Amino acid sequence: MSNSIVIQVSSAVIMDMKTHYAQVVQPKVPQGGVFMAKVPSCTITAYKSGKVMFQGGRATEEASQWQANAAPPKTSEKKNVNDHSYAPPASISAMSILGSDEVGTGDYFGPMTVVAVYVDATQIPLLKELGVKDSKNLNDTQICEIAKQLLAVVPYSSLVLHNEKYNEMFDKGYNQGQLKAMLHNKAITNLLAKIAPTKPEGILIDQFTQPATYYKYLAKQKNVQRENVYFATKGESVHIAVAAASILARYSFVKQFDELSKKAGMSLPKGAGKQVDIAAAKLIQRLGKERLPEFVKLHFANTEKAFRLLKK
């Protein structure tokens, strides 16, 4: 029997949800709607009124992850996405910080990669000298050059979630936000153990969801890091440790991506655009649809588009 659950949230949470479900947002939006998204066994529809409807077999599970943000008091004012109790202190840029970031979440091909990096305050000038900045502002060649130097300079923990495991976890009901939270927490935990007895002055996570939601995702996990943990959007501009993490994550992703292209026997494009649909269709022709889970994130709309191309 199909469930239907409605929750009331603020406009800030609706935008958070739209980002969270970005890869499965549908082209059609109902009247008065902000977005409609489809995940396995659940359709999510958000309205300008603040109401969000979850319909389908997994409605309860899908809605539960947003319940912490539901029914905000009528008197509450609009909050900035970084306006929460986990906001970093003003002096953070000069502190010894463990930072974490992820890449590959918006790419159809290639794995999700999370890296945590510890930067001692005394190393900040050196990292700036090496050209460390947000990986989005660097090309792959620059990233490889800087990353090779970084690997010898900073302690880090790198985790790669390959597509087969990613798809397996998704089938079990995990969403991308949960997987990101689990990887961030694991990378941070691994790195804290690696640098012990040294303790960072703080832990900065590049914010991909509200902190309350992040910790809700980790409710069943062991060793959840909560001490001196901060969240900030565009964390790479808040502390160089997150910028270093973004570079090492991208470096790992690029290497994994190259290996995947070799395995496919063809050059695979990054991103999730039209060229990706074409490449996926070619890959299905070359290796058969049963091999697709090794290469792609199956729940992306690109899967359906690739099969549509093959029918033409």
C-alpha positions as CSV (number, residue, x, y, z in Angstrom):
1,M,0.0,0.0,0.0
2,S,1.3,3.4,-0.9
3,N,2.0,5.9,2.0
4,S,1.6,9.6,1.9
5,I,3.3,11.9,4.4
6,V,3.3,15.7,4.5
7,I,5.7,17.8,6.6
8,Q,6.0,21.6,7.0
9,V,9.4,23.1,6.7
10,S,11.1,26.5,6.2
11,S,12.1,27.8,2.7
12,A,15.7,27.4,3.7
13,V,15.1,23.6,4.3
14,I,13.3,23.3,1.0
15,M,16.3,24.8,-0.8
16,D,18.5,22.3,1.2
17,M,16.2,19.5,0.0
18,K,16.3,20.7,-3.6
19,T,20.2,20.5,-3.5
20,H,20.0,17.1,-1.8
21,Y,17.7,15.7,-4.5
22,A,19.4,17.6,-7.4
23,Q,20.2,14.5,-9.4
24,V,16.7,13.1,-9.3
25,V,14.7,16.3,-9.7
26,Q,12.0,15.9,-12.4
27,P,11.5,18.4,-15.2
28,K,7.8,18.9,-14.3
29,V,6.8,20.9,-11.3
30,P,3.1,21.0,-10.1
31,Q,1.3,24.3,-9.6
32,G,2.6,26.1,-6.6
33,G,5.5,23.7,-6.4
34,V,9.3,24.4,-5.9
35,F,10.5,21.0,-7.1
36,M,9.5,17.3,-7.6
37,A,12.0,14.5,-7.2
38,K,11.8,10.7,-7.5
39,V,14.0,8.3,-5.6
40,P,13.4,4.5,-5.5
41,S,9.8,3.9,-4.1
42,C,9.2,7.5,-3.2
43,T,8.2,10.8,-4.9
44,I,9.0,14.0,-3.1
45,T,7.0,17.2,-3.9
46,A,7.9,20.5,-2.2
47,Y,5.5,23.5,-2.4
48,K,6.1,27.3,-2.0
49,S,3.8,27.1,1.1
50,G,6.5,25.1,2.9
51,K,4.6,21.8,2.7
52,V,6.6,18.8,1.4
53,M,4.8,15.6,0.4
54,F,6.4,12.2,0.4
55,Q,4.5,9.5,-1.5
56,G,5.3,5.8,-2.1
57,G,6.4,2.7,-0.3
58,R,9.5,4.4,1.2
59,A,7.6,7.7,2.2
60,T,8.1,7.1,5.9
61,E,11.8,6.4,5.7
62,E,12.4,9.3,3.3
63,A,10.4,11.8,5.3
64,S,12.1,10.8,8.6
65,Q,15.4,12.3,7.6
66,W,13.8,15.7,7.3
67,Q,11.6,15.5,10.4
68,A,14.2,17.2,12.6
69,N,13.6,20.3,10.4
70,A,9.9,20.0,10.3
71,A,7.2,22.4,11.6
72,P,9.4,25.5,12.4
73,P,7.8,27.9,14.9
74,K,5.8,30.6,13.2
75,T,7.9,33.3,14.9
76,S,11.2,32.1,13.5
77,E,13.0,34.3,11.1
78,K,14.6,33.2,7.9
79,K,18.0,31.8,8.7
80,N,21.1,31.9,6.6
81,V,22.4,28.4,5.6
82,N,25.5,29.0,7.8
83,D,23.5,30.5,10.7
84,H,23.6,27.6,13.2
85,S,25.3,26.6,16.4
86,Y,28.0,24.7,14.4
87,A,29.2,27.9,12.6
88,P,33.0,28.2,12.7
89,P,34.6,30.9,14.9
90,A,35.8,34.1,13.2
91,S,39.4,33.3,13.9
92,I,39.3,29.8,12.4
93,S,41.5,30.6,9.3
94,A,44.6,30.9,11.5
95,M,43.8,27.7,13.6
96,S,45.1,24.1,13.4
97,I,42.2,22.5,11.7
98,L,41.1,19.1,10.3
99,G,39.0,19.7,7.2
100,S,37.0,17.4,5.0
101,D,35.5,17.6,1.6
102,E,34.0,15.3,-1.1
103,V,33.9,15.1,-4.9
104,G,32.1,12.9,-7.4
105,T,28.6,13.2,-6.0
106,G,27.3,15.0,-9.1
107,D,29.1,12.8,-11.6
108,Y,27.2,9.9,-13.2
109,F,30.4,8.0,-13.9
110,G,33.1,7.6,-11.3
111,P,33.1,7.1,-7.5
112,M,32.2,9.3,-4.6
113,T,35.4,10.3,-2.9
114,V,35.9,11.9,0.6
115,V,39.2,13.2,2.0
116,A,40.0,14.6,5.4
117,V,43.2,16.6,5.9
118,Y,44.9,18.0,9.0
119,V,46.7,21.3,8.6
120,D,48.7,22.6,11.6
121,A,48.6,26.4,11.9
122,T,52.4,26.5,11.2
123,Q,51.8,24.8,7.8
124,I,49.3,27.4,6.5
125,P,51.9,29.6,4.7
126,L,53.5,26.6,3.1
127,L,50.2,25.4,1.7
128,K,49.5,28.8,0.3
129,E,52.9,28.8,-1.3
130,L,52.1,25.4,-2.9
131,G,49.0,27.1,-4.5
132,V,46.3,25.3,-2.4
133,K,42.9,26.7,-3.1
134,D,39.4,25.3,-4.0
135,S,39.8,22.5,-6.5
136,K,37.0,23.9,-8.6
137,N,39.3,26.7,-9.6
138,L,42.1,24.4,-10.7
139,N,42.3,22.1,-13.8
140,D,43.2,18.4,-13.5
141,T,46.9,19.0,-14.4
142,Q,47.3,21.7,-11.6
143,I,45.5,19.4,-9.1
144,C,47.8,16.5,-9.8
145,E,50.9,18.7,-9.4
146,I,49.7,20.3,-6.1
147,A,48.3,17.0,-4.8
148,K,51.6,15.1,-5.2
149,Q,53.4,17.8,-3.1
150,L,50.5,17.8,-0.5
151,L,50.7,14.1,0.0
152,A,54.2,14.5,1.4
153,V,53.3,17.4,3.6
154,V,50.0,16.8,5.4
155,P,48.4,13.9,7.2
156,Y,45.2,12.8,5.4
157,S,42.5,10.0,5.2
158,S,41.0,9.2,1.8
159,L,37.9,7.1,1.2
160,V,36.5,6.0,-2.1
161,L,33.0,4.6,-2.5
162,H,33.0,2.7,-5.8
163,N,29.8,2.6,-7.8
164,E,29.0,-1.1,-7.2
165,K,29.0,-0.5,-3.5
166,Y,27.2,2.9,-3.9
167,N,24.4,1.3,-5.9
168,E,24.2,-1.6,-3.4
169,M,23.8,0.9,-0.5
170,F,21.3,3.0,-2.5
171,D,19.2,-0.2,-3.1
172,K,19.2,-0.8,0.7
173,G,17.6,2.6,1.2
174,Y,20.5,4.9,1.8
175,N,20.4,8.2,0.0
176,Q,23.4,10.3,-1.2
177,G,23.3,12.6,1.8
178,Q,23.5,9.6,4.2
179,L,26.4,8.1,2.3
180,K,28.3,11.5,2.3
181,A,27.8,11.9,6.0
182,M,29.0,8.4,6.7
183,L,32.1,8.9,4.6
184,H,32.9,12.3,6.1
185,N,32.6,10.9,9.6
186,K,34.7,7.8,8.8
187,A,37.5,9.8,7.1
188,I,37.6,12.3,10.1
189,T,37.7,9.4,12.6
190,N,40.5,7.6,10.7
191,L,42.5,10.8,10.5
192,L,42.0,11.6,14.2
193,A,43.4,8.2,15.0
194,K,46.3,8.7,12.6
195,I,47.4,12.1,14.1
196,A,46.8,11.1,17.8
197,P,47.8,12.3,20.4
198,T,47.7,15.6,18.4
199,K,44.3,17.1,18.6
200,P,43.0,19.7,16.1
201,E,41.6,23.0,17.4
202,G,38.6,22.2,15.4
203,I,37.0,20.0,12.6
204,L,35.6,21.8,9.6
205,I,33.2,20.0,7.3
206,D,32.3,21.5,3.9
207,Q,28.6,21.8,4.5
208,F,26.3,19.8,2.2
209,T,23.3,19.7,4.5
210,Q,22.1,21.2,7.7
211,P,24.1,20.0,10.8
212,A,20.9,18.6,12.4
213,T,20.3,16.5,9.2
214,Y,24.0,15.4,9.1
215,Y,23.8,14.0,12.6
216,K,20.4,12.4,12.0
217,Y,22.1,10.6,9.1
218,L,24.7,9.3,11.5
219,A,22.2,8.2,14.3
220,K,23.0,4.5,13.9
221,Q,26.8,4.9,13.4
222,K,29.4,4.3,16.0
223,N,32.2,6.8,16.8
224,V,30.4,9.9,15.6
225,Q,32.6,13.0,15.9
226,R,30.9,15.9,17.6
227,E,33.7,17.7,19.6
228,N,34.7,21.0,18.1
229,V,33.0,20.2,14.8
230,Y,32.0,23.1,12.5
231,F,30.1,23.3,9.3
232,A,30.4,26.0,6.6
233,T,29.3,26.2,3.0
234,K,32.3,27.0,0.7
235,G,34.5,25.6,3.5
236,E,37.5,25.9,1.3
237,S,37.4,29.7,1.6
238,V,37.0,29.4,5.4
239,H,40.1,27.3,6.1
240,I,42.9,26.0,3.8
241,A,42.5,22.5,5.3
242,V,39.2,22.1,3.4
243,A,40.8,23.4,0.2
244,A,43.6,20.9,0.6
245,A,41.0,18.1,1.2
246,S,39.1,19.2,-2.0
247,I,42.4,18.9,-4.0
248,L,43.3,15.5,-2.7
249,A,39.7,14.3,-3.2
250,R,39.8,15.5,-6.7
251,Y,43.2,14.0,-7.3
252,S,41.9,10.6,-6.1
253,F,38.7,11.0,-8.2
254,V,40.7,11.8,-11.4
255,K,42.9,8.7,-10.9
256,Q,39.9,6.5,-10.3
257,F,38.1,8.0,-13.3
258,D,41.1,7.2,-15.5
259,E,41.1,3.6,-14.3
260,L,37.4,3.4,-15.0
261,S,37.8,4.7,-18.6
262,K,40.5,2.0,-19.2
263,K,38.1,-0.7,-17.8
264,A,35.4,0.6,-20.1
265,G,37.7,0.6,-23.1
266,M,36.5,4.1,-23.9
267,S,36.9,7.7,-22.7
268,L,34.2,8.5,-20.1
269,P,33.0,12.1,-19.7
270,K,32.7,13.8,-16.3
271,G,29.5,15.4,-15.0
272,A,25.9,14.4,-15.8
273,G,25.1,16.2,-19.1
274,K,24.0,15.1,-22.5
275,Q,27.4,13.8,-23.5
276,V,27.2,11.4,-20.5
277,D,23.9,10.0,-21.8
278,I,25.6,9.2,-25.1
279,A,28.6,7.6,-23.4
280,A,26.4,5.5,-21.2
281,A,24.5,4.3,-24.2
282,K,27.8,3.3,-26.0
283,L,28.9,1.6,-22.8
284,I,25.7,-0.5,-22.6
285,Q,26.3,-1.5,-26.3
286,R,29.9,-2.4,-25.6
287,L,29.6,-4.3,-22.3
288,G,25.9,-5.0,-21.8
289,K,23.5,-3.5,-19.3
290,E,24.5,-5.9,-16.5
291,R,28.0,-4.2,-16.3
292,L,26.5,-0.7,-15.9
293,P,26.5,-0.8,-12.0
294,E,30.3,-1.0,-12.0
295,F,30.6,2.4,-13.8
296,V,27.6,4.6,-12.9
297,K,25.3,5.8,-10.2
298,L,22.2,4.0,-11.4
299,H,19.6,6.3,-9.8
300,F,20.7,9.3,-11.9
301,A,18.3,10.3,-14.6
302,N,21.1,9.6,-17.1
303,T,20.4,5.8,-16.9
304,E,16.9,6.2,-18.2
305,K,18.1,8.7,-20.9
306,A,20.8,6.2,-22.1
307,F,18.3,3.5,-22.5
308,R,16.0,5.9,-24.4
309,L,18.8,6.7,-26.8
310,L,19.3,3.0,-27.5
311,K,15.7,2.6,-28.5
312,K,15.9,5.3,-31.2
